[in-house]
Structure formats: C-alpha cells, structure tokens
Amino acid sequence: MKAAKLKRGVLLKAAACVAAVVFLCGCDTTFNRDKFDRNLMAGRWVSGTVHEYYDLAGTGYTWDTSDDVTEEEAQHFTWTLERETLTQIHQMEMGGSIPKTYTLKKLNASVLEYSDNYGNYHSFTKER
Amino acid sequence: MKKALKIAAIALVSAVVIVAIAFSVLCFNIFSPAKLTNAVNKNAARFLACDFGMERAELTFFKTFPKVGIDLKNTTLKSGADTLLHAGSLVAAVNIREYLRNNKVIVNDFMLSDGTVNIMVDEDGNPNYNILKTSGDDTSSTLIEYVDLQSVKVKNTDIRYDNRKSDILCRLQSADISLSGSFHEDNIAGDLAVEASGAAFVSGDSAKIDFAGGKTRLDYSGELRNFNLLNGKVGADVKECFLKVDTMVYVDSIDLAIASEVNADFNKWSLRIDGGNVRVGECAMTVEGNVENDGLRNGTGIDVNFSTEKWDIQDVLQKIPAALIGNALDNISVDGEIGLRGNVKGLYNKESFPDITSDISLGGANIMISGFPLSFENIDALLALDMDTDGQTDMAVKSLTATTKKRNRLNMSGTIKNLFGKMLFDIVANGNLHIRDFSEFMPSDFTKCDGLAAIYIETDFAYDPKKGFSLDDVAATADCKFTDVNILYHDTTSVSTPLLTAKLTFPTKEKPYKIDEWLNAKISTEHLKVDNLTDFSTTLTGINLDAYTNDLTDSTKELKIGTTYSLSDMRLDMDTVSVRLASPKGKFVMYDPDNLMLDYKGETARIKRGGKMDFVSDALDLHARASYKDGEDNPLLQWSPVMKISLKNVDAKLADIEHHIVSPTFDVDFTPEKCELKNVNLRFGGSDVHINGQIKGIEAYLKDAGLLKGELALSANYLNLNEILDVIDGFGAPDSLVGEATEMENRKEPAPFIVPFGVDLNMKTTVKAALVEDVEFRNIAGQVYIKDGILVLEEMGLTNDAAKMQLTAMYKTPRLNHLFLGFDFHLLDIKIDKLIEMIPDVDTVLPMLKSFSGDAEFHFAAETYLKSNYDIKFSTLRGAAAISGKDLVVLDSETYRNISKKLLFNKNTENRIDSLSTEITIFKNEVDVYPFLVSIDKYSAVVSGRHNLDMTYDYNISLIRPVRIGLDIIGMSDRLKYKVGKAKYAQDFAPGKKGAVESSVRELKSMISKSLRSNVKSAD
C-alpha cells in the first residue's frame, strides 16, 4: 500500500513536473510571442521567378515573371505574422479575399522560408 | 465746079470782111471811144444810183460777133464806200437793130472779165446791189426795157457775197461763169455754169459753218425770179471739200458732187431738193427734201430724205465726223458694206442737230471689239438707226445674222440704245454654237470644252466702250441645249453628256435661299458623266437641278449655291469604293464655301468598298448642316456636321465580319456634341437588337480630350455575344495593342478580343435570350459598361435550364499578353450535373462535385490574368467558391466505392446527403477545400484537403461517426492512393465548435462566404 502511495506520489511529482514544463512552455509562448522578427520581412524576396514584396505596414504584393508579369502589374495582399504563422490575405480586384496560411520556417536578413500544411516549401532570398 | 465753089467762098468771105472793116471804120468814125465813153457815162448817171467809173468805152464787134458790143474798160461800181464791182473788161452786146430802128439800146449779152464782185447785205438787210435808180429818178423800168439778157459770162473774176444780216459769206475765186438765158425785170431764166478755182461758204448765223472747196464747178439750169426764187437743176462738183461747224471738222479733203433739182427762196433762205444725187468721195446717195432758215428758232430747219448705194463701211466711218462718233469706235474694228435709207429732220443751230433716222443694211460685215473675246463675221443685217445727236442714238436691229469663229451662226434682233455712248442692248438672239469657240468665257480652270450649244437668249445689257464688256451689266434669259458636251477641268476631271438643257436667268428676282441670288439655272439631262483621271468616276442619270448662285462676276465675293435636285440614279466609283444612289432628291445650299446644308431623300443607297464592305439601304433620308473650322485634321471636327439620318432596311456586309448587319430602321440625330439613337434596330447574325439612347462627348473624344460617353438602352430578343464581341474587338485600341494584334495575326495566331478604348458606354440591357460560348442564357437584364478598355457586366441577371444566375464580370486589356478576366458568378437553384455541363471548369476547381447529383447553390468568384491566347497565368489566379446543397445523391463511382470500402461503409448505406456546405479558395494552382461535414446515412465525415490544378490530390476524409477513422486520398486523379489513419477532426465537429483550429478555419470560411454572397442581388 505504501509502495502504491509512493508510486502514486512519484506519479504526482512527475505529473507536476510535466505540468511545470507545460506551464513554463506556456510562459515562454506568452512572453516570446514573436518567434521571428517581422521587421525582417520588409523588402523584396525572390524564389526563382516568383517575387514577393512585404512592407511593415502589413501590405505586400507578388508577381511571377515566368508569366510575363511585371512588378507594376503585381497582385496585392495583406499579411500578418503571428509567431511562426504567416497569413497572406490576397485581395481580388473585383472584391473578395483569398486567405493563405503558412508556417514560417526561417527568416533572417537574407532568407525567408515558409511552408503550408500540405508540405509545400517556399524558400526566398532577399533581393538587394 | 469745085474750084468755082472755092473761089465763090473766098470771094464771099472777102466781101464780109470788107463789109465788116467798112462797118468798123464807119462805127469808129460815128461811135468814137470818146463819144461812146461820154454817152455811157451820161446814161450810167441816168440809170445808176451808185458811183460809176470807167476808163473808156469803145465799140467792139469781134467780142460779141455777130452783135455789136460796148466794151467798158476798167469799170468800177461803188455802192457807198464799198466797191460793188470792178471789171477789167465789161462788155455788153447791144441789139443794133433795135438801136437803128427804134433808137433803143437793148443789151442782149453781158461779159465780165478780170474783175471782182462784192455783193453785200448790211446788218439791216440793205443790199449794195440795188444800184438802179428808182422810177422817180428815171425809173429802173426804163432800164429794164433796155436790158434783155441772153448771155452773161464772167471770166477770171472773184465773186464775194457778204450777207451780214444772215451772217453768210460766200466766195468764188477766179470764177468763170456762163449764164445764158433771159433777164427780164428781176427775172433770170437760163443756164448757169460756174467754174472756180476755189469756193467758200461761211455762216455764223446759228452755228459757225466754215465750208471751203478746191476746184469747183456748178451747173444750173433754170430760172431766178425776182433775184430770189431759184428753180432749176443744179449740179455741183467740189474738190477737196472742207467743212467745219463751230470747232468741229466734219469733212476734210473730200470730193463732193451734187446733182439735183432745186427750188430755193433766198429771202427765206430755204431750199427744196428733188432727185438729188450726192456723192461724197466714193459714197453716193440720193437726197430730197427741204432745208430752210428757221428764224423763230434761230436755226436751220432740215427735212431731207436720203438713200445710199452700198458703201464700204470703213470709208463711211472715215467720213463720219468725229463729233458724231466720238470715241465709240476706238475699240471697234469693222468692215463690210453698208447701205442707208433714211431721213434727216430737225433744227440745226448751235444747240441742236437734226435727228437722223435711217434703215441700215449691212452686208458681209465683220466686227471685232477690242477686249471682247469674239469677233463677228459675215454680218447681214437690217438695222434702223435713230441718231439724235442732242440726245442719244438708238438702233433697232430688225434682223441680223452673223458668224463668229467661222462656224458659229448667230441670229439676233432687238435694240441698241445710246449707240455712241454707254450702249444699252435689248437683244433676242439665237444661235448654234461650238462650245470650244467660247472657251474664253470659261474660267481658265476649264482646259477643254467641246460640244454644241443651241441657244436662245433674251438679254438686256450695257456696254461702255470706255470700260469694256462686263457681265455686271448684263441681264439675260437663255434657253440652252447642249449636245455631245465634253469638258475637261484642270486636265484631270472630265464632264460629258450627250444632251443637256439649261435655262439660265440672271439676275434673278427669286430669292429662295437668301444667298444674294443672281443666277438661276434650271438644268436637265438624262445622262451626265464626271470622271477624274485619278480619283473617281461618277455617272448621273435623270438629273433635274433648279440652282441659284450669287453674282458670279464679282470675284470679291465667295461663291454661294442653292439648289433643289432630283436624279434617277447616281453612281460614284472612287478607288475601291463605289456608291449607288437611286432616286435621290432634295436640296443643297452652300451659304459660303464653309457653310453647307444638305437635304437628301432617296430610295436604294448602296456603298461598296472593294470586297471589304457592301452597304445597302432601301431608303435614306438625311438632313445635314456643316460648318468648316480651320485648324482641325479630323474631317468630323473640321465640318462639325449636324445631321438627322434615317435609314430603312439596311443590309451591310463587312469582310471582317461573318454576318450581315441588318437594320430595319435606323434613325439617328447627330451633332458634334451628341449622337442620339432614336430608333435603331439591328440584326446581326442571330442577334436582334433595338438600341436607343445618347452618345455624348464625340467632339472631345475626337480631340483626345475626353471619353466617348454613352447612355444606351439595349433590348434584344436574341443576342449572340460570340458574334458581337468579334465585331467590336479592338475598337479604338491604342496603337501599341493594335500593333501587337496585327503581329499575332501575321503569325497566324488569333489575337485576343480588345475592349474598345476611349469610350464610356453604359448600356441598360434587356435580352430575352443570349448565347455565350455554347451556353444559352435567358431573361438577361442588367448593365453593361465599356469604359476605356474595360468591359463590365454588372449584376447581370440571367437564367437557363440549369439555374437562375447573376453575373458580374470584368474584362480588360491593359496589354495584349496581360488580359484581365474576373467574374462574380452566382448560380441559384442549380442542378449540379447541369452546372458541370454548363461550366466544365467547375470540375477542375471542385472535382468531387461530379460525385453528387441534386440541386445546389453555387457562388464562384475568380479572377486571373490571361496570356494573349487566353491561357491562364496561374501565378495570378485567385478565386473563391462556395457551394451548398441539400438532399444530394452520391453517385456510384469507383472513388466512392473505394472510400466506402476503406471506411467500412455498410453495403446497404443509402447514398443520400442531407446537406452540404463548403468553401473553396483558389490561389495560383492550389485549390483548397475548407473542412465541411457530410452525412450519409448513419455516417458523418469531415472532408478537407487540397488538389492542384495538375490534378494531384491531397484530401482527408475524417469519419467521425459512428467511429473515428481517417482516410487520406492522395496522388494523381487516375492513380489515387487511399490510406487509412486517424481522423483529423473530433467527433463533435460542428460549425459552432470553437476549437482554435476550427475557429480559424471558420473565420476564413466566413470571409470567403461573405465576400462571395455580398454581391447577390435580392430576389426582387
């Protein structure tokens, strides 16, 4: 019985430890919401023929030169970055919005990488 | 015998001579000069009342043989201080028998030689020749008894007659006068012959007349009674005559010959001429009539008839006093023959000249007027001249025929007033003319004029020789008939007609157009052809014009034209363009070259442009005004036309358009500001359209200063949009786009439809049925906008067998390889299978849809840029769709069977879905299907996933009831792999569930759904 109590105590301590870990992890989420520096998003990024431009006001545009589209003809979107979740809401010219959600994998001064839930991986480098 | 006769003759002559000598000796002894001189002086004093002087008197026998004469040497008679007579020799033959028997001295013959005679009448009318003493003094009757003149001769004597009362002076120089006859009392009967080396007549009574002649011969046979009344035959021949009246010389160095019976009364200073023949130079005429002094009017009254032979006109003109002609003939050259028959009547004095009326016959005359382009030849005329030198000289043209330029025959009659001043013509003329010969009257632009003209003219005009000929002064009505006319204008444009009639009137009194009408031309022809060597050819038939122009002669004024017109037919061919107009008629006015008005009403009108256009209208009505503005390049801006156009039953075929454009009615009012489509019906292919409304801003559009704006209402029973879009493709597009399109066509690539640029059209549309691609829609109503390269269909409601629909769409063409297409399409009460049939692309976006059957509601918004070949630029593709349905049936398919098998569905599962509601986004080539719940029989599953437009799938079906199990479906559509795993969603998946992930999804779905449904119009 004592062993059982001891075993239960161990389990409770373990549970408490797990809870603590979980809590701490939660505290980390709370106090380090910006896993990536959104300021690094600003600027022109390129991946092959696909270009994306972000500004810190939360707007941007994208164009693909392989389709004979110029920067002046680019299509606009708004974007948000919540932790590693990058949401692009693409604006239709006739009205309407198309949301796209990605998970940011890497962001620094020269590299932007994100993927979607279907395993599509996008890697951009910063245009000078 | 002969000898005896000769001896006898000699003896007889010798005897006579001896007797004569003996008689002479006797006379000389009896009538010695001294005795005779004494006797003559005594008798002279007895009979004469004037001074008489004589050197001596002597008998003469030889000078007066066989009579005895008295020869008075150096005799002088003086009347007062003036010498009446002086004679070197004055011989009087005495009837010796009367002297011997009755002691009477009767003078039979009288001869005066080497003398002078001065006969004078003083200012009071007292003559100096009344030198015989009156009866109280030993009367003159006594003298008369002693004078019985049978012969008077004057030799080498100057004779002067000076009547100062009448202011007449006559002189004969070195005159030889022979007068034979009888002298009884104051009567003289006999013959008179006068020859003088010179003669003069000066009269200053009424008008200063100065006549002089050279060698002069006068014959007279008749009597002179009372030294006053002359009756006889007179002949005169005066060489080198000179006649001056006042300061005007009428005759100079012309020979004059006269023969006539005359009756003269010297007291009255009257003269009667009968059977007179006068020859002035080579010109002869007969004369008869009276000339007499008109003391009451202080002149000479003349009433003389004359007629001439045929005179040479130039001779006559040379003889006509310059005072009469003035400078009338300065610019006229004339020759030919002229004959006169007329009368000179009236008073002649300083103030007046008698009227001359005359019939003038011209034969073979030729006239050329300087400055007038034509000369006239072979003139035969009968004219009546009324020459009033105090007023004006008029001429009546009784008949005149003439030829000009050898082959043009003219006939004329009428009057010419003021012949020697500014002539006024009132003429009726007709002629057959060759137009070429009158080319001088044509503007110089007409380089060739051929044809014949039969012309009848009634004209009044003035011709001032000082100023020349001017149409300004002409009034005329002309009936003209032109045949075989061929006129070349500027060497490039020819006008020809076989027959044309014209009636010209100018100046006209009618003013129908208020354009200062001057000329009226009524023109008719059955056939007129106008050809330009390089540009056009026109054929007109059945022409009738009633045209007016302003004064064509005034080069300072712009041309104005007003005309009514009617034609049977008009054909114009210009380059590849041909125009045919049937029965056009109406009115045309050119107020000036910059302001035009046209009324047109016609039957069939056809315009063809090579194989590119064929336009036919059964009727065309047009009322148009246009004003020209400088500084504009576009003809529409240059002329600013204001038009009302009405067409009936138009059928137009354009090469680039497959179908005819048919318009039963086409009524349009056009101004540079707006074009009002009042009643326009169009049939094009299968389309049947009625349009009305206004198009504005045309002028600004043409100046590139604004858009062409239109507010139109379009209603149609049927509209084939495929055909119509082909027609308006590229209208007004920028050159860059057109160039690109042309290049594509050159590469045999189909160019895309280019939305018209520069226009802002708003068209309220009501269409019963329309065909788009292969889909037919009905009951279409909505707005269509075309705005500067953008085509918008706004909230267009439509129906078909599959659904009720609302479509908002936009298509624009910023550049040829970057076309924008966006649409917002709502389909209500649609049958899913029909939806896929109607829009096959739905299967691409939502491939699982083909697994369902039933009614649904579908909202689909998408936009993308397209390549010039309409290929989608997937990188630009954005879209969202929402579909909801109830009571759907899941179709039995291989995919469904696989899913059923993997998810362990009961074989007896009923394949019906109570409801379905899902949202889909399209981004580039990714189609994301947001999780939605599907309930089939006792099974509930959440379906979500993605497929790419390359038809690779990554879907998950999470069965959440009755058991939780997941099924991933991945791979290509034809090689799908099914992998069983855990369910992704909780058993209680529901719209109200607010898990973190679900909440985010719902938020996104809501965004999509709201944006999709916001544009759906309410049912009303």
Interface residues (C-beta under 8 A of the other chain):
Chain A: V50 T62 W63 D64 S66 D67 D68 V69 E73 Q75 I89 H90 M92 E93 M94 G95 G96 S97 I98 P99 K100 T101 Y118 N120
Chain B: T808 M810 P814 N817 H818 F820 G822 F823 D824 A861 E863 Y865 K867 K873 F874 S875 T876 R878 G879 A880 T921 I922 F923 E926 R946 D954 S1000 L1004 M1007 I1008 S1011 L1012 S1014 N1015
